[in-house]
Amino acid sequence: MTQQITLGGGCFWCIEGAFKQVRGVLKAESGYAGGQRANPTYEQVCAGETGHAEVVQITFDPQALSIREVLEIFFALHDPTQFNRQGNDVGTQYRSAIFYQSEEQRLAAEDIIAEMREEDTWEDEIVTELEPLEKFWPAEDYHENYVERNPQNAYCQAVVSPKLAKFKRTFAEKLN
């Protein structure tokens, strides 16, 4: 039996590109969650018109990858202390958020956040939002595998590629 969790940690291209490489992840799909408008478009979300976050819905095999491991990877991929931003990407669509789909996921997220606070993992306060997933809206098709299909894109070269290189070094034992 598979599980899904939906994660927002800045630009969805980074999160999707990393999770697609993780053993036990069956699918990583870019999209939108946490907003008010039905069927939001990328342009509407980026303009801050919908309240949605850019997210990636992760479908994984909990026998191969625990929810704890999914969350550890998520927190290593972004800075959960940046409120409504990640680096130069600013706006509510780039907020740190976990949209859980079960009580187990909510508790696991609360536990890991509490541990990071207790261990002073981050210098600043963790601002990651925890919300039950109400609706996931898939992103437009051109966002899927964006980094793989657009390696010459300036944003991918400047922001995504360095993040993914660091990710590969940190989580080498968990990659396909």
Salt bridges, closest charged atoms under 4 A:
GLU29 OE1 - LYS27 NZ 3.54
GLU49 OE1 - ARG37 NH1 3.63
GLU69 OE2 - LYS174 NZ 2.83
GLU72 OE2 - ARG68 NE 2.94
GLU103 OE2 - ARG106 NH2 2.24
GLU110 OE2 - ARG106 NH1 2.50
GLU115 OE1 - ARG68 NH2 2.63
GLU125 OE2 - ARG117 NE 2.98
GLU129 OE1 - ARG95 NE 3.10
GLU140 OE1 - HIS143 NE2 3.62
GLU144 OE1 - LYS20 NZ 3.96
